[in-house]
Amino acid sequence: MSSADLIRIVSRSSPMALAQVERVRTELAALRPGIRTEVVPVTTSGDRWMGDLSKLGGKGAFTKEVDATLLAGEADLAVHCIKDVPADRPLPAGTVFAAYLKRDDIRDAVIHPGGLTLDEMPAGTRIGTSSVRRVAQLAITHPELECVPMRGNANRRLEKLDAGECDALLLAVSGLERIGRTDRISEILPVDAMCPPIGAGVLGLQCREGDTETIEAVAGLGDADVWKEITAERMLLHVLQGHCNSPIAGYARAERDGRLSLRARVFSPDGKTVLDAHEWAGPLDPATLGTSVAVALLRQGAREVIDTIPH
Ligand SMILES: NCc1[nH]cc(CCC(=O)O)c1CC(=O)O
């Protein structure tokens, strides 16, 4: 089959999203030097809206317009942060993920202009984050700190921090790497203290289902271990039916020897309830591991914890 000679890549237009597209273009140029690429930038409702994401109808705020451009045939490939792709409903009909790229750092970082770590911050320090996952875990480890709502892309949040709208930020290490701002990091939080979101640090390449030319052209960029990890993580989220406002955290790890494990936690927003499960796949396939860990959390009462949070 003849291969695509031009791939149009649709992406959000934030600096982080455009950096992600550049990574895909670089990797594709190395793998398939004959293929040209073009970038189709779009602004999503999640980018425009600076209020509570749940008030937007939440789901897919960062992906809806990207999906529409792909499905309309105005682009051939979409690059998504898997973290932002809803798992409580199917992917948009007619689209598939052709590859998940090699995973970046999954941890969150603290950014404090004076270089303080969380432990060093005085009581009442205002941490800018609107993420229920981060708020709940900070309430457990640092109840003396105060979370204040903070939205906008990572560059905008750094500007708001510098303008004094908060005293410190929590942002994904991978995102800071992508926008070239790791110089601002004062502390990297271990996953035990700040369990990452499902899909952290992974970029997915989404294509139209029937577009075998593009699917075949980009499939070679995928990482087989990350495919297993994301399959387990997203099945967990699917079974838990987490919404955009759910404090659900977790990560799978494919070990070098081939073993796969999945840890996941569900928090109440005040951090007073913590459900925790960790299992090895053994003979189970990745999706069944995701189901098994989700069922373990449901047995501990996850349904009630998730459903009592408004969304
Ligand atoms: N919701 C925005 C978003 N989507 C993905 C990342 C981080 C990069 C990633 O995990 O792929 C971020 C920023 C952040 O949470 O700090």
The ligand as a Gaussian input file, in Angstrom:
#p B3LYP/6-31G(d) Opt

LIG

0 1
 N       -4.805000      19.688000      31.892000
 C       -3.644000      20.255000      31.260000
 C       -2.562000      19.261000      31.076000
 N       -2.727000      18.177000      30.294000
 C       -1.589000      17.416000      30.365000
 C       -0.695000      18.074000      31.193000
 C        0.632000      17.609000      31.560000
 C        1.336000      16.750000      30.576000
 C        0.889000      15.321000      30.548000
 O        0.678000      14.679000      31.597000
 O        0.781000      14.789000      29.417000
 C       -1.286000      19.260000      31.640000
 C       -0.702000      20.280000      32.525000
 C       -0.576000      19.917000      33.971000
 O       -1.402000      19.160000      34.500000
 O        0.336000      20.423000      34.640000

